[in-house]
Amino acid sequence: MWQSEQHLQELASVPLSRDPQVVRLIAEKNMWDTGDKCLHLIFHLLSRRTWSFVQHSAPPECYAGILSSDMVLRQDDTMSCHDSN
């Protein structure tokens, strides 16, 4: 599962890092928006990477309607999934 990926855990831990280089970079007075940019970059990378994991480790979206309470939608989606295979 994507939650156990070491590189994602390390990336998510960067904002909480006590590493002197990270602290100095975020606290730099001449670059007032560095902290915000670092957080936005980290969240962007995490969201893209986790989305790619989800896409490749879950069933195709065409199966979502099969779980619907609407019988017609369920039948239509079942047929479309069989037709696409």
N, C-alpha and C positions, 0 to 999 in steps of 0.2 A: 504494500500500500504506500501511497505517496507520503503519508504522515511519518513514515519511518525512514525516509530518505535523508541521509546524513548531510548532504549539501544544502537541502532546504532548511534543516535545523540550524546549520551554521549561518546561513544567510539571514534567517529570522533573528538570530541572536546578536547581529551586528549593532542594532540600536542600543542594546543593553550592555555592550562590550565595555570593559574597563581597560582595554588595550590603550596605552598612552598615545599611540599614533591616531587612533580613531577619536579619542577624546580631544586631542589637540586640533584635529581637522574640524570637528563639529563646533568647537569652541572658538575658532578663529574669528577675531573681531572684524577683520578686513573683508571677510566673506560672510556677510550676515545671513544669507539664505542657504548656506551649505548644509546645515542640519536638515532643513526641510527637503532640500534636493536629495540628500542621502535617503531619507525616509521614503520619499516618493519613488525613487529608483528601486529600493528594496521591495516595497509593496508591489510595484509594477512587475518586477522580475518574479516574485513569488506568485502573483496571480497568473501570469502567463505560464509559468512552469507547472503549477498545480492544475491549471486548466488543461494543459496538454496531457498530464497524467490521467485526469478524469476522462478525457476523450478516448484514450487508448486502453483504459482498464475497465470501462463500463460497456454495457450493451448499446447498440446503436439507438439513436433517438426514435427511430421508427417503431420501437417496441413500447414506447411510453403509453400510447393509446390503448394497448392491450390491457392495461390495468384500470382503464376507465370504467365507471359505473354505467355509462351509456352503452347499451348493447350494440347499437348501430355503429358507433365509433370504434368499439372493440372489434367488431367483425371487419370493418373497413381496414383498420390498421393491420389486423391479422392477415388479410388478403394481400395488402400492399407489401408487407414484409416477405411473404412467400413469393410474390411476383418479382421482387428485386433480387432474390437469391438465385 
